């Protein structure tokens, strides 16, 4: 039995060392600032946005209280505070985002999201309405 413990200890030590080295290699190659939203921001969005909803926030990173839309709602103009002013969105349903001037429609699939949707002139700075995916 002591031989088995020694082998087990050796295997565990080798695994620990290799995962430490692998982690160091991955950390060295990872960018200093990740491109996507933080895990906390995505978790916050997932907790606030229900099944079969698309949720819209005025602020980036899903901060504040979301406005919710469902496909059964059909066409809806964005509320005044979100008109041309969607900071972030999280989709648990398919839909279609609309800008009326100039006319442009963007299909959105369930699972799509953006933590900074109006930054740099993105579509969140132009969105006027939302409707069903089939109407896009």
N, C-alpha and C positions, 0 to 999 in steps of 0.2 A: 504493500500500500504506500509506503514512503516514495517509491519510484513513481507511482501514478501521480501523487501530489506534486512531485518535482517536475514531471512532464507537463502537468496541467498549469503549474506556475510559470513554466518556461513559455508555453503557448500563450498564456494570458499576457505575459510581459512583452512578447513579440508583437501581439496584436495591439497593445497599448502604444508601443513605440511606433509601429507603422501608422496607426491612426493619428498620432501626434505629428509625425512627419508629413503625412498627407494633408492634415489641417493647416500646417504651416505653409505648405506649397500652395494650397488653395487661397489662403489669406494673402499671400504675396502677389498672386495673380489677379485678385479681385480689385475692382475700382474702389477708390477711397469714398466716393459718394455713389450709391446705387442709383440706377436710372429710374426705377419704379417707386411706387409709394411704399412706405414702411409697412412692416407686418402689422403694427399696431393700428395704422390708419385703415388698412384693409379689413382687419378684424372689426373695427368700429363700424365700418360701412356694412359688413355682413350682418352684424348684430342689429342694425337699425333698418335694414331693407328686407322686407318680408318676401315670401315665396310669391312668384309671379308679379313682382313689382319692379319698376325702374324708379330709383330714388335720385333726387337732384338736390344739391347743396349750393348755396350762394358762395360759400367759402371753399378754398382748397382743402384737401385732406379730410373730406367728409366731416367737417366741423359744423356744429349747430344742429338744427332740426331739419330733416329733409322734407321736401315736397314729394309725395308719392303718386305714381301713375300706374295703372294696370291696363292691359289690352282691352278689357271689358269696358273701360272708360271711353274708348274710341278717341277721336280727335279732341285735343285740349290745347288752348293757348297757354303758354307759360304764365304763371302769376307775374304781376308787374315787377316784383323784386328779383325774379329770375330771368326776365326778358333780356336777352343779350348779356346775361350775367350768371351763367352756370359755372361755378368754380370747380365742382366735382360731380360725378355721377357714378352709379353702380347699378348694373342691370341684372335682374333675376328673371327677366322676360325679354322677348324680342320686341322691338319697336322701331320707330322711324322718327328721327329728329329733323325739324324743318326750319329753314331760314327763308323768309319770304322775299327779301330784297338784298342781294340778288337771290332768285329762287334756287334753292339747293336742298336736297333731301339726303339724309345719311341713315343707312340701315344699321341697326344695333342688334347684336345677338345676345342671348342670355350668357352671362359670364364676362361681358365687356365692362370696362370701367376706366375712369380717368380721375386721378387725384388732383390734377391741375388742368382742367378742361378749357379755361379761357386764357391761360398763359400763352404769350407769344402769338396772339391772334387765332388761337385754336377755335373750333366750332362753338365752344361754350360762350364765346364773346359775340356770337351771332344767332344763337338758337332762339326761335320765336314760338315754336309749338312742338308737340309730340303727337304721334298717331300710331296706328297699328303697322306692323311690319308689312302686311299684305298691301297696304295703301301707299307704300313707298315707291 
